[in-house]
Amino acid sequence: EVIKHEINFIQGKILRPDVPNKTAFINIGSRERVVPGLKFLVGNRGVQGKFEYKAKVEVKKAWIHTCEVAIIEIYDKDKPVVDGDHIVNPLFHKERPIVMAFVGEDRPLKLRYSVDEATRPIKEIGSEVRKEATLDVDYVIFTEAGSQKTRESYDPYKKAVFLEIPIADASEVFRFLGD
């Protein structure tokens, strides 16, 4: 059985959004390892508990308990960012570094980033990147087309399933790195 990594672990909330000026605050700060440049998706749980995203925000200033964020992209003009909306980022955790492993072929032509390009911003936000799936990895990121994962001889995929490590697709995770 495959454990699909759920990327909508809630890290905090939006406070005092000013949508016309594209700014807001979040209720976590440098004490929770937040650094300027960190990006979050904003949204709430919708139908069947699935997360529905409204916007993307980027941390501009970090203080001990709060941060100022810029609203860099709004997905639906009919659903504005409001006080209390949740923020998520699977590459970030408030209490400890996230450990992830990139496995598979590195194909930057189909994906937004190569593994090397993605590793730098992930390390900048305090998370760890490995090249192999081991027991201490929080989740495995596959960097190739889905058809490769279904091959019977595909060892990294079988190893992640055997070790019961949650699996994420690179295309899903890379949207948290930026533009």
C-alpha positions as CSV (number, residue, x, y, z in Angstrom):
1,E,0.0,0.0,0.0
2,V,1.3,3.4,-1.0
3,I,1.2,6.3,1.5
4,K,0.5,9.5,-0.5
5,H,2.1,12.5,1.3
6,E,-0.6,14.9,2.4
7,I,0.9,18.3,1.7
8,N,-1.8,20.2,3.5
9,F,-0.4,20.0,7.0
10,I,-1.4,23.4,8.6
11,Q,1.5,25.5,10.0
12,G,-0.4,28.7,10.9
13,K,-3.1,31.2,10.0
14,I,-3.5,34.5,8.2
15,L,-3.9,37.6,10.3
16,R,-5.2,41.0,9.2
17,P,-5.1,40.6,5.4
18,D,-5.1,43.7,3.3
19,V,-6.0,42.3,-0.1
20,P,-6.0,45.6,-2.0
21,N,-2.4,46.3,-0.9
22,K,-1.5,42.5,-1.2
23,T,-0.1,42.2,2.4
24,A,-1.1,40.2,5.5
25,F,0.5,38.8,8.6
26,I,0.8,35.2,9.8
27,N,0.7,33.9,13.4
28,I,4.1,32.2,13.3
29,G,7.5,33.8,13.4
30,S,11.2,33.3,13.7
31,R,10.7,31.3,16.9
32,E,9.1,28.7,14.7
33,R,12.0,28.7,12.2
34,V,10.2,31.1,9.6
35,V,12.7,33.0,7.4
36,P,12.1,35.7,4.8
37,G,11.5,34.2,1.3
38,L,9.5,31.2,2.7
39,K,6.4,30.6,0.7
40,F,3.0,29.2,1.8
41,L,-0.2,28.4,0.1
42,V,-3.3,29.9,1.7
43,G,-6.6,28.0,1.9
44,N,-9.1,25.9,3.9
45,R,-10.4,22.4,3.9
46,G,-13.3,22.0,1.5
47,V,-15.3,19.0,0.2
48,Q,-14.2,15.7,1.7
49,G,-11.5,17.4,3.7
50,K,-9.5,18.2,0.6
51,F,-7.6,21.5,0.8
52,E,-8.8,24.3,-1.5
53,Y,-6.1,26.9,-2.2
54,K,-6.9,30.6,-2.5
55,A,-3.5,32.3,-2.8
56,K,0.2,32.0,-2.4
57,V,2.1,34.3,0.1
58,E,5.8,35.0,0.7
59,V,7.3,36.0,4.0
60,K,8.9,39.5,3.7
61,K,9.7,40.3,7.4
62,A,10.0,37.8,10.3
63,W,9.6,38.8,13.9
64,I,9.6,36.4,16.9
65,H,5.9,35.6,17.0
66,T,4.5,36.9,13.6
67,C,5.6,37.6,10.1
68,E,4.6,40.1,7.4
69,V,3.7,38.3,4.1
70,A,3.1,39.6,0.6
71,I,0.2,38.0,-1.3
72,I,2.0,37.2,-4.5
73,E,-0.7,35.3,-6.3
74,I,-4.5,35.0,-5.9
75,Y,-6.1,31.9,-7.5
76,D,-9.7,33.0,-7.5
77,K,-10.9,36.6,-7.3
78,D,-14.2,35.5,-5.9
79,K,-12.5,33.8,-2.9
80,P,-10.5,36.5,-1.1
81,V,-7.9,35.9,1.6
82,V,-9.6,36.4,4.9
83,D,-8.6,36.5,8.6
84,G,-8.1,32.9,9.8
85,D,-7.3,31.2,6.5
86,H,-4.7,28.4,7.0
87,I,-1.2,28.4,5.5
88,V,0.7,25.2,4.4
89,N,4.1,24.3,3.0
90,P,5.3,20.6,2.9
91,L,9.0,21.7,2.8
92,F,8.7,23.4,6.2
93,H,8.0,22.4,9.8
94,K,7.8,24.7,12.8
95,E,9.7,22.4,15.2
96,R,12.4,20.6,13.2
97,P,13.9,20.3,9.8
98,I,11.9,18.2,7.3
99,V,14.1,15.4,5.8
100,M,13.3,14.5,2.2
101,A,14.9,12.4,-0.5
102,F,14.8,13.1,-4.2
103,V,14.8,9.8,-6.1
104,G,14.4,9.0,-9.8
105,E,15.8,10.5,-13.0
106,D,16.5,14.2,-12.9
107,R,14.5,15.7,-15.8
108,P,14.5,19.5,-15.6
109,L,12.9,19.8,-19.0
110,K,9.5,18.5,-17.8
111,L,9.8,19.9,-14.2
112,R,10.3,23.5,-13.1
113,Y,13.5,22.7,-11.3
114,S,16.3,20.2,-11.4
115,V,17.2,18.4,-8.2
116,D,20.2,20.6,-7.7
117,E,18.2,23.8,-8.3
118,A,15.5,22.7,-5.8
119,T,18.0,21.6,-3.1
120,R,19.4,25.1,-2.5
121,P,16.1,26.9,-1.5
122,I,15.0,23.8,0.5
123,K,18.2,24.0,2.6
124,E,17.8,27.8,2.9
125,I,14.5,27.3,4.8
126,G,16.2,24.8,7.2
127,S,15.1,21.4,5.7
128,E,17.4,18.6,4.6
129,V,17.7,16.9,1.2
130,R,19.0,13.4,0.6
131,K,19.7,11.4,-2.6
132,E,18.3,8.1,-1.2
133,A,15.3,6.9,0.8
134,T,16.2,5.8,4.3
135,L,14.2,5.2,7.5
136,D,14.8,8.8,8.8
137,V,13.3,10.4,5.7
138,D,10.0,12.2,6.2
139,Y,8.9,11.7,2.6
140,V,10.3,10.8,-0.8
141,I,10.0,13.1,-3.8
142,F,9.9,11.4,-7.2
143,T,11.4,13.5,-9.9
144,E,10.1,11.7,-13.0
145,A,7.1,10.9,-15.1
146,G,4.4,8.7,-13.5
147,S,4.9,5.9,-16.0
148,Q,8.3,5.1,-14.5
149,K,6.8,4.6,-11.1
150,T,4.6,1.7,-12.3
151,R,7.4,-0.4,-13.6
152,E,7.9,-3.6,-11.6
153,S,11.7,-3.2,-11.5
154,Y,11.6,0.4,-10.2
155,D,13.7,0.0,-7.1
156,P,13.5,3.4,-5.4
157,Y,9.7,3.4,-5.6
158,K,9.5,-0.2,-4.2
159,K,12.0,0.8,-1.4
160,A,9.8,3.8,-0.3
161,V,6.7,1.6,-0.3
162,F,8.5,-1.2,1.6
163,L,9.8,1.3,4.2
164,E,6.3,2.9,4.4
165,I,7.7,6.4,3.6
166,P,5.1,8.9,2.4
167,I,5.5,9.7,-1.3
168,A,5.2,13.0,-3.1
169,D,5.4,14.0,-6.7
170,A,8.1,16.7,-7.6
171,S,5.6,18.7,-9.6
172,E,3.4,19.1,-6.5
173,V,6.2,20.0,-4.1
174,F,8.1,22.4,-6.5
175,R,5.3,25.0,-6.5
176,F,6.4,25.9,-2.9
177,L,9.9,26.9,-4.1
178,G,8.9,29.9,-6.1
179,D,8.8,31.2,-9.6
